[in-house]
Amino acid sequence: MRLFLLLGILFLSFKAFAQYGCEVKSGPNSLDDLLRSIKKLNSIDVRSSCTKKFGTSFTNYVNESLNSGIKCLMNLSGKGSAQIAEKITSLIKLKGTTIECEANGAKSTTSIATASINEANNIPSKNLYHPYLVINSDAFDFKDSNSLDKFKATIFHETIHNISYGHGEGPEIAYSCEDCCFHKDQNNKLACEVCAADYQNGADSSYLQKIISWANATGRTHSIMLDQLTYDGLIKSPGSKQLLEVLVQLENAHGQTLVNIFTSKMLLEEKIADSEIVKSIAEIEVPKKYEDFIVIAKKIARARIDFLAKGDYKLALKDYRSIDLDSLQKMFDKDEDPFKQSQIFELWLYLNDEAEYLKKAVTSDSDKSEVEDFQFKLALMNVVQTKSKKEKN
C-alpha cells in the first residue's frame, strides 16, 4: 500500500498544473524541488478499514487531494502558503501519516473527519498516533461527484491540522487554504489572500481585516471562531473601531440581544463607532416585556465598553462585580415564564463569556483572583441546571 501511494503521488505530481491556472515555479523551494523530495517518502498508511469501504480508489483520491493542494499552495507565490506546502511534504516524507475510516467518525457523530495536531491527540486504544486522520466513512459517497470533491477538500484540510494548525489558536489556515484550493466558488480570492500570507499570530491587524471579510462573505464566522478572534484582537488593541463594529455585527447575525443593543447605543453615543450596522442596532426600541432585564443588560454593556473600547479592565471588573447575581437567581427561581427564564439564561451566558475574556487581559494576581471569584459565583448559579431540567421535561 505504501509503495502504491508513493508511485501515485510521484505520477500525479508531474501532470499538468492547468487546474489552478498558474505555471510551475522553478528554482530553490519550487514545486519541482518539493516533489523531487518525495522520493524518500515514508508514505501514507491507509488502513484496511478505508479500502474495505471505498476500494483502492480511496488511495487514488487521497493522492489527488494532496497533490492538488500542494500545487495550489506553491502556485500562490506566498511566503505562508509555500511554508505550508513544505511542511506537508516534510510530514509525509519524515513521518508518514495514518488514515483510518470509522462509521460516524472517531470523536463525534456530527464530524466528517478529525485529525491529530500533535502527540497530545494520540489515541492508543485505537492504535492512532500523531500524525493521523480519521474519516467518517458514512459521510462520503464516491459515486457522487460533489461528495467526492468534498472528500478531497477534507483530506487536504485535515492534513493541514497534522502540521499543527488548529482552529481559533492563531491564523485560520485550514479553512482558508481549503477554500482557496478546493472551493473556487466561495470567494476564492479572499481565501487565497489569507492562505498565502505569513501572519505571526491571530491578532495581527492585517490578518483580522482579511479574515473578517472572507468569513463574512462565506458564512464561516462560527467554524473559524471569528467571535473569539475578534475578542482576542480587541484585547490586544482595545478601541479598534473596525473590530468593535465587527463584534456587534456578529452578535446581530447570531440573534439580537439586549446587551448588543445597549452596546451599540453606547458606541454611538460616546462616538466610538458609527457604522451603519451600529446605527441600525442602536436605533432599536426595547419592548416593554424586556424591562426587568434592562438594568443588568446596561451594566454588561457598560463593562464591555470599558473593557473592549477603552481598555480599562479594572473598571470593567468593577462594573461586573456591581451586578447583583443573587437577585438574578431569585428572579429565575420565582418566575417560570419561559421567555423570562431564557432572558436570564442569556444574560448569564454573557457574564460567563465576558469573564473568561476578562481573565485573559488581567495582569496582576489580585485582579485574576477577583475575576476567578466572580466566575465561581456564576458557576454556583443554577440557571443552567434548572433550565436544562425543564427543557427535558
KETI-20329 format. One record per atom (N, C-alpha, C): x, y, z; residue in one letter. Coordinates in steps of 0.1 Angstrom, whole numbers, plus 5000, padded with zeros to 4 digits. Example, Ala and Ser with C-alpha at 12.3 -4.5 7.8 and 13.67 -1.06 7.14 Angstrom:
513249435078A 512349555078A 513249675078A 512849785071S 513749895071S 512950005079S 
//
This chain:
500849885000M 500050005000M 500950135000M 501950125008R 502850245009R 503550274995R 503950164988L 504650174976L 503650234965L 502450184966F 501450224956F 501150374958F 501050424971L 500850564973L 502050644968L 503250594971L 504450664967L 504450684951L 504250584944L 504250594929L 503050684925L 501950674932G 500850754928G 501150904929G 501750934941I 502051074943I 503051134933I 504051044930L 505051094920L 504451104907L 503551014903F 502951024889F 502051144888F 501251164898L 500251274898L 500951414899L 502051414906S 502751534908S 503351604895S 503551524885F 504151584873F 503151594862F 501951584865K 500851604855K 500751754853K 500051794843A 499851944840A 499252014852A 499552134854F 499052214865F 497952314861F 497352284850A 496352384845A 495152404854A 494852304863Q 493652314871Q 493652444879Q 494852494883Y 494952614892Y 495452734884Y 495552714871G 495852834863G 497152914865G 498152844870C 499452904872C 500552824867C 501652884864E 502752804859E 503552754871E 504252634869V 505052584880V 506352664881V 506652704893K 507852784895K 509052694895K 510152744892S 511452674892S 512352744901S 513452674905G 514452734914G 514352674928G 515052724938P 515052674951P 513652684957P 513352574965N 512052564972N 510852574962N 511052544949S 509952544940S 509152414941S 508052404934L 507252284934L 508052164929L 508852184919D 509752074914D 510652024925D 511252114933D 512052074944D 511251994954D 510152034958L 509351964968L 508951834963L 508551824950L 508051694945L 509251594944L 510451644940R 511551564940R 511951504953R 511651584964S 512051544977S 511151424982S 510051404975I 509051304979I 509651164976I 510751154969K 511351024965K 511750944978K 511951014989K 512250945001K 511050935011K 509950935005L 508650935014L 508650815023L 508250835035N 507850725044N 506450685040N 505750765032S 504450735026S 503350755036S 502150715032I 500950725039I 500350585042I 499950555054D 499450425057D 497950435057D 497350385046V 495850385045V 495450245051V 494650245061R 494350125068R 493150055060R 493049925063S 492149845056S 490649885058S 490449955069S 489050005071S 488650095060S 489550165054C 489250255043C 489150185030C 490050095027T 489950025014T 488749925013T 488449875025K 487249785025K 485949855022K 485949985027K 484750065025K 484650125011K 485850175006F 485850254994F 486650194983F 487350084985G 488150024975G 489550094973G 490250054963T 491650114961T 491550254956T 490350294951S 490150434947S 490350534958S 490150484970F 490350574982F 491850634981F 492750544979T 494150584979T 494450674967T 493850654956N 494050744944N 493550884947N 492350894954Y 491751024957Y 492551094968Y 493151024977V 494051084987V 495251144980V 495851074970N 496951124962N 496551254955N 495451244948E 494951364941E 494751484950E 494151464961S 493951574971S 495251634975S 496251554979L 497451614984L 498251684973L 498251624961N 499051684950N 498351814946N 497051814944S 496351934940S 496552044951S 496452004963G 496652104974G 498052164974G 499052074972I 500452124972I 500752214960I 500252174949K 500352254936K 499752394939K 498552394944C 497852524946C 498652614956C 499152554967L 499852634977L 501152694970L 501852614963M 503152674957M 502852774946M 501752754939N 501452854928N 500852984933N 500552994946L 500053114952L 501253214953L 502453174953S 503653254954S 503653334967S 503053284977G 503053354990G 504053285000G 504653365009K 505553305018K 504953205027K 503753245032G 502953155041G 502553025034G 501953035022S 501552915015S 502652825011S 503852885008A 505052805005A 505452725017A 505452785029Q 505852715041Q 504952605044Q 503652625042I 502652515044I 502952395035I 503152425022A 503452325013A 504652245017A 505752315021E 506952245026E 506752165038E 505852215047K 505552135060K 504852015057K 503852015048I 503051905044I 503951795038I 504851845029T 505751745022T 506751685032T 507251765041S 508151715051S 507451615061S 506251645064L 505451555073L 505351415066L 504951415054I 504851285047I 506151215045I 507151295042K 508551245039K 509151185052K 509051255063L 509851215075L 509051125084L 507751155085K 506951075095K 505850985089K 505351025077G 504250945072G 503050985080G 501850945075T 500650975082T 499750855081T 498850835090T 497950715090T 496550765088T 495850695079I 494450735077I 493550615080I 492650635090E 491750535095E 490350575090E 489450485088C 488050515085C 487150445095C 486150525100E 485250475110E 483850525107E 482850445109A 481450495108A 481250595119A 480750715114N 480450825123N 481650885130N 482850865125G 483950935130G 484550885143G 485650945147A 486350895159A 485850965171A 485351095170K 485051175181K 483651215182K 482951225171S 481651285171S 480851245159S 479551215162T 478651175151T 478451285141T 478751405145T 478551525136T 479751565128T 480951505131S 482151545123S 482351455111S 482851505100I 483051425089I 484551375089I 485351435097A 486751385099A 487351455111A 488451395115T 489251455126T 490651425123T 491551505129A 492951485127A 493751525139A 494951465141S 495851505152S 496551625148S 496751715159I 497651835157I 499051805163I 499051725173N 500351695179N 500151565187N 501151525194E 501151395202E 500151395213E 499651515217A 498651515228A 497351455223A 497151445210N 495951385204N 496051235201N 497151175206N 497251025203N 496050955210N 495650845203I 494550755208I 495150615208I 495850585219P 496450445220P 495450335218P 494250355224S 493250245223S 492850205209S 493050305200K 492750275185K 494050265177K 495150265184N 496450255177N 496650375168N 496250485172L 496450605164L 497350705171L 498450725164Y 499550815169Y 499850925159Y 500051045164H 500351155155H 501451135146H 501251165133P 500151225126P 499151125121P 497851155123Y 496851065117Y 495551145113Y 494751085105L 493451135101L 492451025103L 491251055108V 490150965109V 489051015100V 488650935091I 487550985082I 486250915085I 485150985086N 483850935088N 483450865075N 483450735075S 483150665063S 481650675058S 480850725067D 479450745064D 479150875057D 480150965057A 479951095052A 480251115037A 480751015031F 481151035017F 480650925008F 480350954996D 479950864985D 480750894973D 481650814969F 482550854958F 481750844944F 480650794944K 479850784932K 479150924929K 479151004939D 478551144938D 479751234937D 479751314926S 480951404923S 481051504934S 479951564939N 480051664949N 480651604962N 480251484965S 480751424977S 482251384976S 482651344964L 484051314961L 484851444962L 484351554957D 485151684958D 485251724973D 484151704980K 484251734995K 485251645002K 485351514998F 486351425004F 487751485001F 488051514989K 489351564986K 489751694994K 488751784995A 488951905003A 489151875017A 488451775022T 488551735036T 489951675039T 490451585030I 491751525032I 492851635033I 492751735024F 493751845025F 493551925038F 492351955041H 492052035053H 492651965066H 492351835067E 492851765079E 494351745079E 494951735067T 496351725067T 497051845072T 496451965069I 496952085075I 496852085090I 495852025096H 495852005110H 497051925115H 497451825107N 498651745110N 499951825112N 499951935105I 501252015107I 501052125117I 500152105126S 500052185139S 499152315137S 498352325127Y 497452435126Y 496052395131Y 495552455142G 494252435147G 493252545143G 492152545150H 491152655148H 491152735160H 491052875158G 490952965169G 492152975178G 493352925173E 494552935181E 495653015174E 495253085163G 496253155155G 495553185142G 496353225132P 495753245118P 495053125114P 493853145107E 493053035102E 493552985089E 494352875090I 495052825078I 494252715071I 493652625079A 492952505074A 491852545065A 490952625070Y 489752665062Y 490052755050Y 491052855052S 491352945042S 492052875030S 492952785033C 493652715022C 492752615016C 491852555023E 490852465017E 489952535007E 489452655012D 488552735003D 489352774991D 490552824993C 491352874982C 491652764971C 491952644976C 492452544967C 491352444962C 490252434969F 489152334965F 487752394963F 487552514967H 486252574966H 486252704958H 486352694945K 486552804936K 485452904936K 484252864941D 483152944940D 482853024954D 483753004964Q 483453064977Q 484453174980Q 484353284972N 485153394975N 486653354975N 487053284964N 488353224963N 489453324965N 489353444960K 490453544961K 490753584975K 489653604983L 489853644997L 490553525005L 490053405002A 490553295009A 492053275006A 492453294993C 493853274989C 494753384995C 494153504997E 494953615003E 495353575018E 494353515025V 494653465038V 495553355039V 495353255030C 496253135029C 497653165026C 497853265016A 499153285011A 500053365020A 499453455029A 500253545037A 500953465049A 501953535055D 502653475066D 502353565078D 501253535085Y 500953615097Y 501553555109Y 502053645118Q 502753605130Q 501753545141Q 500553605141N 499553555151N 498153595147N 497153535154G 495753555150G 495253695153G 496053775161A 495653915164A 496354015155A 497053975145D 497654065135D 496554145129D 496654275129S 495654365124S 495354345109S 496354325101S 496154305086S 495454165084S 495854075093Y 495153935092Y 493753945095Y 493354015106L 491954025110L 491154095100L 491654195093Q 490954265083Q 490554175071Q 491554085067K 491253995056K 490353875061K 490653825073I 489853715077I 488353745080I 488153875084I 486753915087I 486053935074I 486653995064S 486054005051S 485753865045S 486653775045W 486453645040W 485353565047W 485453565061A 484453495069A 483053545067A 482953675067N 481553735065N 481053705051N 481953695041A 481453665027A 481053525026A 481753435033T 481453285031T 480553225042T 480353305053G 479453245064G 480253155073G 481553165073R 482453075081R 482753135095R 481953235099T 482253305111T 482253215123T 481353105124H 481353015135H 482552915134H 482752855122S 483652745121S 485152795123S 485452925120I 486752975123I 486853055136I 485753045144M 485753115157M 486053265156M 485353325147L 485553465144L 485253555157L 484253515164D 483953585177D 485153585186D 485853475187Q 487053465196Q 488153545190Q 488353535177L 489453615171L 489153765173L 487953805172T 487553955173T 487853995188T 487453915197Y 487753945211Y 489253955214Y 489953855209D 491453855211D 492053975205D 491554015193G 492054135187G 491854265195G 490654265201L 490354385210L 491054385223L 491354265228I 492254265240I 493554315237I 494054285225K 495454335221K 495354485217K 494254525210S 494154655205S 492754715209S 492554745222P 491254795226P 490954925219P 489654945216G 489255065209G 489255065194G 489654955188S 489754935174S 488254955169S 488055055161K 486755085156K 486254975147K 487054925139Q 486654815130Q 486254685137Q 487054655147L 486754525155L 485554545163L 485354665169L 484154685177L 482854675168L 482954725156E 481854715147E 481654575142E 482654495141V 482554355137V 481854285148V 482254315161L 481754245172L 480154255173L 479654385171V 478254405172V 477554335160V 478254345148Q 477654285136Q 477554125138Q 478554065144L 478553925146L 477453885155L 477253955166E 476253925176E 474853955170E 474754055161N 473454075154N 473153955145N 474153895139A 473953785130A 473453665138A 473953645150H 473653535158H 472153545164H 471653665164G 470353695170G 470453815179G 469553905178Q 469654035185Q 469454015200Q 470254085208T 470154075223T 470154215229T 469654215241L 469554345248L 471054405250L 471954315254V 473354365256V 473854425243V 473654365232N 474254415220N 473554545216N 472254555219I 471554685216I 472154795224I 472354775237F 472954885246F 474454905243F 475154795239T 476554815235T 476654915223T 475754885213S 475654975201S 475355115204S 474355135213K 473955265217K 475055345224K 475855275232M 476955345239M 478155375229M 478355285220L 479355305210L 479055435202L 477755445199L 477355565191L 477355685199L 476755685211E 476655805219E 477955855224E 478955765226E 480255805230E 481255825219E 480655825206K 481455855194K 482655765193K 482455635196I 483555535194I 483455465181I 482255435177A 481955375164A 480655425158A 480555435145D 479355495139D 479055435126D 479355305124S 478955245111S 477455225110S 477055195098E 475555175096E 475055065104E 475754955106I 475254845114I 475154885129I 476054965134V 475955015148V 474755115149V 474655195139K 473455295140K 472155215140K 472055125131S 470755045129S 470454975142S 471354915149I 471154845161I 470854935172I 471555055173A 471355145183A 469955215183A 469355215171E 468055275169E 466855185174E 467155065177I 466154965181I 465555015194I 464255015195E 463555055207E 463254925215E 463554925227V 463454805236V 461954785240V 461354675236P 459954655240P 459754645256P 458554675260K 458354675275K 458554545281K 458354435274K 458554305281K 459954275285K 460954355281Y 462354335285Y 462654425297Y 461754495302E 462054605312E 462754545325E 462454425329D 463054365340D 464554335339D 465054335326F 466454295324F 467354415319F 466754525317I 467454645312I 468654685320I 468454695333V 469454745342V 470754655341V 470554525342I 471654425341I 472354435327I 471454435317A 472054445303A 472854565301A 472454685307K 473154805305K 474554795313K 474554725324K 475754715332K 476754625324K 476254525318I 477154435310I 477654515298I 476854595291A 477254675280A 478254775284A 478054835296R 478954935302R 480354875304R 480354755310A 481654685312A 482354655299A 481554615289R 482254585276R 482854705270R 482154815271I 482754945266I 484054975273I 483954965287D 485155005295D 486354905291D 485954785289F 487054685287F 487554685272F 486654665263L 486954645249L 487254775241L 486454885245A 486655015238A 487655105244A 487755095257K 488655185265K 489855115270K 489854985270G 491054905275G 491254915290G 490154945298D 490354955312D 489654835319D 490454725320Y 489854605325Y 489554615340Y 490254705347K 489954725361K 488554785363K 488254885355L 486954945356L 485854845351L 486154765341A 485254665337A 484954565348A 485954525355L 485754425366L 484954485376L 485054615379K 484254685389K 482754685384K 482554705371D 481254705366D 480554575368D 481354465365Y 480754335366Y 480454295381Y 481254335390R 481054305404R 479854385410R 479454485403S 478354565408S 477054495404S 477054395396I 475854325392I 475354235404I 474154245407D 473554165418D 473154025413D 474153925414L 473853795409L 472753725417L 472653755430D 471653685438D 470253725434D 470053855430S 468753905425S 468453835412S 469453815404L 469253745391L 468753605393L 469453535403Q 469053405406Q 467653395412Q 467253485421K 465953485427K 464853515416K 465153595406M 464253625396M 463953505387M 465053425385F 464953305377F 464053205385F 464353185398D 463653085406D 462153115407D 461953245408K 460553295411K 459653285399K 460153315388D 459253325376D 459553215366D 458553125364E 458853015354E 458453045340E 458153175337D 457853215324D 459053185315D 458853095304P 459953055295P 460753175289P 459953285286F 460653395280F 461553465290F 461153485302K 461953555312K 463153465316K 462953335317Q 464053245320Q 465053245309Q 464653255297S 465553255285S 466353375286S 465753495289Q 466553615290Q 467553615301Q 467253555313I 468153545324I 469353455320I 468953345313F 470053255309F 470953315299F 470453405290E 471253475280E 472153575287E 471653645297L 472553735305L 473653655312L 473253545317W 474253465324W 475353415315W 474953375303L 475953335293L 476953455289L 476353575288Y 477153695285Y 478153715296Y 477753705309L 478653725320L 479753625320L 479353495318N 480253385318N 481353405307N 480953445295D 481853455284D 482753585286D 482153695290E 482953815292E 483953795303E 483653725314A 484553705325A 485753625320A 485553525311E 486653445305E 487553535297E 487053625289Y 487953715281Y 488653815290Y 487953855301L 488553955310L 489753885317L 489553755320K 490653685327K 491953685318K 491753685305K 492953685296K 493653815296K 492953925300A 493554055300A 494254105313A 493754055324V 494254095337V 495754065338V 496454145345T 497954125346T 498454095360T 497654135370S 498154115384S 497453995390S 498053935399D 497453815406D 496153855413D 496153975419S 494954015427S 493754035418S 494054095406D 492954105396D 492453975391D 493353885388K 493053755384K 492153685394K 492553695406S 491853635417S 490353685418S 490253815415E 488953885415E 488053825404E 488653815393V 487853755381V 487453615384V 488353535390E 488053395393E 486953385404E 486953475413D 485953485423D 484553505417D 484553605407F 483353635400F 482853515392F 483853445386Q 483453325378Q 482953215387Q 483453205399F 483053105409F 481553125413F 481253255415K 479853285418K 478953255407K 479353285395L 478553255383L 478353095382L 479353025385A 479252875384A 478252825394A 478152895406L 477252845416L 475752865412L 475552955403M 474152985399M 473552855392M 472252835394N 471652705388N 470752735377N 470952845370V 470152885359V 470252785347V 471452725346V 471752625335V 471052495339V 471252445351Q 470752325355Q 469252325355Q 468652435361T 467152445362T 466652445348T 467252525339K 466752545325K 466752405318K 467952335320S 468052215313S 467052105317S 466752115330K 465852015336K 464452045330K 464052175329K 462752205324K 462652175309K 463752195302E 463752165288E 463552015286E 464151935294K 463951785293K 462551745296K 461951815306N 460551785309N 459551825299N 
//
